[in-house]
């Protein structure tokens, strides 16, 4: 049987690896922080051409600030930068991408840009942006396949053309997959309540749902990890399902003898949930998995792993079908007698 197309896509060349970043949608109250970060990040380039003016920089950003399309770049719980990504029918417009100087030159910017390009490929879009003339950003974008499409008085205009292999990586019935947004949380809460239930009496496990909500809000999980979420939406923008990525915990790393420090880095799938009314025949789980693989590749991972316990035994066939290998059981992973089956997939 041939492998699904998303398992056979060519792997792009990797730059220096950086830990997986979390993209968190901003709020109106974040404006002052974003302005300060933008000024700090742009100051060297603007001073070089004699155009550094903090007040003008504030006014330009404030006049166009839209929290819904602006995302914090979080690394290890710290606000490392932000980007602004406007979605149009056939193109994405990357209005801003800034990193604080403390987070530059470590591969984080390349990871963020690769993930934006992966999003564009999933949706069959080109990506457009402008870079300050004579800024080091020009070489950065050119290295990632952007070509000059025009120029202004102070900026060079670039476009990353729609890939010849670009495709909506999922069937139309699977909706649109994006990074988690604040508006998704009520619908996701409903989905969690459908699935996160006691194995014996079927009651909702409120403590586990509360812990997942905290992760969705950007907090650490019980193992000290941060989780990056993807969400599938229907045509009206209502969340239908979710899937998270994070570094593997110590137990699964030991079980699989993973190299967590070198180039053979792995990411773990977590919180895989689809609305019960959309679980059959629409390809939502498969589309989420494909998007998660895109994200993992773009973040520099070479392997994706997942485990599932007895509560979700009905999902084991999904993983058996789409993952490369099964690695037996982690004994008592979810408590006494509650073993977890483990799978892995090479990217």
Beta strands, then each sheet from edge to edge (+ up, - down):
strand 1: 22-25
strand 2: 70-75
strand 3: 78-87
strand 4: 91-99
strand 5: 126-132
strand 6: 147-151
strand 7: 155-160
strand 8: 176-179
strand 9: 228-233
strand 10: 239-246
strand 11: 266-274
strand 12: 303-308
strand 13: 325-330
strand 14: 340-346
sheet 1: 1+ 2- 3+ 4- 5- 7+ 6-
sheet 2: 8+ 9- 10+ 11- 12- 14+ 13-
end
